[in-house]
Amino acid sequence: MCIIYTNLQKFRKILKHILLTVLLLFALAYITLHLTLVQNWIVKKVTTTLSEKLHTEVSIQSVDFRFFDKFELDGLLIKDLHKDTLLYAGAAKVNITDWFFLREKPVLKYVALENAVVNFNRKDSVWNYQFLADYLSGSKKDTTSKGTTKGGFDLDIKTLQLQNVFINNIDQWKGQDMLASVKDLELSADDIDLNKKKINLNTIAIDGGSFSIKEYTGFRPDADIPVDIIDTTQQYKWNNDGWVINVKNIHLQNSVFNSDNQTDRPAYTDHFDGLHLSFGSIAGDIENIHFEKDTLTSNVKLSSKERSGFEVKKMQAQMKFTPELLEFKQLDLITNRSRLGNYYSMKYKNFTDDMNSFLHNVTLYGNFDNCTLNSDDLAFFAPELKNWKRTFSVKGTAQGTIDNLTATKMLIKSGNTIIDGDIIFSGLPDIDNTFIDFKSRNLQTNYTDVTAIVPSLKQITYPQLSKLGNIHYKGNFRIFE
């Protein structure tokens, strides 16, 4: 028994020494990994290996990571195969759940990116990032039938901050450039589940956001342009993967939206130019955003000013956006000198293509209730009206395309003029060449008012309309050149 007890005591001492040694080694490894020299040596080895495998430059100026929860990186640079910058990040910071590799669903508590530039571009059918996509796809683990990585995990981001981030998508093959940037963005998330395709965000605050899109003739031959074919096997046009996205609030300030189409003329600066849009000073809130199936809904309250001088002082509505419809219910629109409401919608077959031919391809519907419309605002869209200098009180409905518009049950008052009836306009916005078919229930006006609205009537010498005095009319009449 004494021998057994003695051996047991020796074993305990040996085990104690082993445990102390392991702890010391662990502490030494922990301290070593926190040495800047060691961290940068590891990073240099990794980036050198990546550069060799990718046949381009991958570099990082410096890193700092704490054991299993925090990571900071400065000066990340990845070049494409043409030695141009594909990605540059001045600084990146990540705070993750402690001992994240032992958890089933690690949480990215905080992600920050500063002074970053992403450049995507192509002149032919191959993007400059394709080499990187091929490398990453080749190193993926096997996936299950549901498309999730075996042995992998989800990352649930809670806070995201971006400062001075630029994304440039230059597509010379297709002829479409998209540029996005943000001065400051802060995102707060409730829950992000990529496997279930559900994203629930609390707030997104954007200061100095900018988005620009430019359409032009690309290098792609006409024979290679895909023909739009309705795929009857697809249930939705936008969201066949079944994503569900909710955002409580997006707050915008000092933001910009630009849309340019290739034309043989410069952009108009004195009136609205649908082919060269530039909305600045965008501010306001988009609340209760819900995207499911192919439908996006939200409550919108925004203000902005277009390059032409047209100002949206307030646009508040319940918005609905689908592949075929953009709708605003309970609309309250206040512009430079006008106020419109309470319903407006636009129907189209293809949003991007039809918006480029807005006058002809987009079907409008509006229900106007006690609205005020000033001709100076109309003149931004139809410069021929800039000399009207009139304010109209409007009630009724209107539908159709701009160049073929029908207004029914319209009650319009301006000065000494009252118009009660149904009106068809064909040929707008060129008022001098517009056909007007008017079914009047009651028309009251005088020569001064009517010639201010329809200047071509001044050319009529017989009968002499100026001697008619006050005019009262019921019936139908047509005006055309």
C-alpha positions, 0 to 999 in steps of 0.5 A: 500500500505504501508503494502504491501511495508513493507512486500516486503522489509522484503521478500527481506531481508529474500531472501538475507539472504537465498542466503548468507547462501546458498553461505556460505554453498557452500563455506564451502562445497568447502573448506571442500572438499579440506581438505586433512583430509576430502578427505582421510576420504571419500576415506577410506569410499569408499575403505572400502565399495568396499573391503567388496563388492569385498571380497578383498583389495582395498586401496588408500594412498591419494587423492587430488581433486579440485572442478570439474576439477582436481584429483590426486591419490597416491598409488591405490592398488587392489588385486585379490581374491588370495590376489595377486596384480591385479592393483597398481598405484603409482600416477594418475593425471586427468585434466577434463573440468570445471563443467564436469557434466554439459557438454554433452561431457567432455574433459579429458584434461590431464591423467597421470599414473606413476609407475603402474603395471597391472597383469592379469593371469589365470591357468584355464578358469577363469581370476583373474580379472573376479570378478571385471568384474562381479561387474562392469557389474552388476552395469551398467545402462541400455543401448539403442539399440545402446549400449550407456549408457542412460544419459551417456556421452563420454570422449574425452582424449586430452593428455595421459602420462605414466611413468614406466607402466607394463602390465603382461598378464600371460595365463597358461591355453592357454600357452601364456604370453604377457608382455608390458611395457613403460618407457615414453609414451606421447600421443596427441589426436585430437579426440576420439569418442567411440560412433562413434568408431572413434579415431584420434590421433596426435602423440605417442612418446614412449621411452623404450617400450617393448613387449614380447610374449611367447608361451608354452604348457598350462594347457588347455586340447586338447579337450577344444582348440577351432577349427578355424571355418570360420564364414560366418556371420562375414564380417571381421576377426579383426574389425567387430565393425567397428572401424576407427583409424588414427594416424599421427605419432608414434615415437619409441626409445630404444624399444624392441620386443621379441618372444619366443616359447617353444623348447627342446633346448636353443635359438641360439645366433650365428645365427637367430632363428625364434622361439626365436626372440629378436629385441632391439634398435628399433627406428624410425617413423611410420607415417600416420597410418590408420586402417579401416575394416580389413586393416592397412596401414602406412609409416614405417621407422625403425631400430633395431638389433637382438640378433644374430647380424643381424642388420636392419640399415634402413627399409623404406616402405609403409606397408599394414597389413591384416589378410592374407597379410603383404606387403612392397611397395617402400622398402629400406632395409639396413642390415649389408652388404646388401641393398634390394628393392623395393617390398616384401610381405608375405601371410599366412592363420593365422598370428600367427600360420603360423609365427611359421612355417615360413619356410613352411607356409608363401608364400613370394614374392619379386621384387628385383631391383639392390640389393646388397646381402652379404653372411654374412647376409644370414649366419644369416639365413643359417649358412651353408653359413658363409664361402662363403664370397661373395657379390651378385648383384641381380635383378629379382623376387622370390616367394614361401615358403623358403623350396620351392622357385622359382626365375624368370628372375634373374640376379645375379653377383658375382666375375667372375660369372654371372647367368641369368635365372630361378632357383627353390630351394627345401630344403632350408635352408639346402644348402647341401640337397637342390634340385636346378633346373636351367634354364639358359639363360646365365651362366658364372663362373669358378671352384673356384667360383662355388665350393665356392657356391656349395661345394658339387661339389668338390666331383665330380672327373669325369669329373675333373671340376677343368680343365674346366677353364672358364665356359659358359653354356646355357640350363638346369641342376639340382643339388641334393644330 
